[in-house]
Amino acid sequence: MTFEFMTISPSTISFLANGHPSRSGTFLLRIGDHRYTFTVYLGKGVVTYKKL
């Protein structure tokens, strides 16, 4: 499993006390031959992912 920086590094993701993320952006997760993009939305507290 490896993480790749796109617009945000997974190690910099943190959430505020109200559940909203402190930063937004996208990173890539690779697990073997499978790739996924994770997107953190600012102000919504939502994280989505999509298999590529």
HELIX and SHEET records of a PDB file:
HELIX    1   1 PRO A   10  THR A   12  5                                   3    
SHEET    1   A 4 THR A   2  PHE A   5  0                                        
SHEET    2   A 4 GLY A  25  ILE A  31 -1                                        
SHEET    3   A 4 HIS A  34  TYR A  41 -1                                        
SHEET    4   A 4 VAL A  46  LYS A  51 -1                                        
END                                                                             
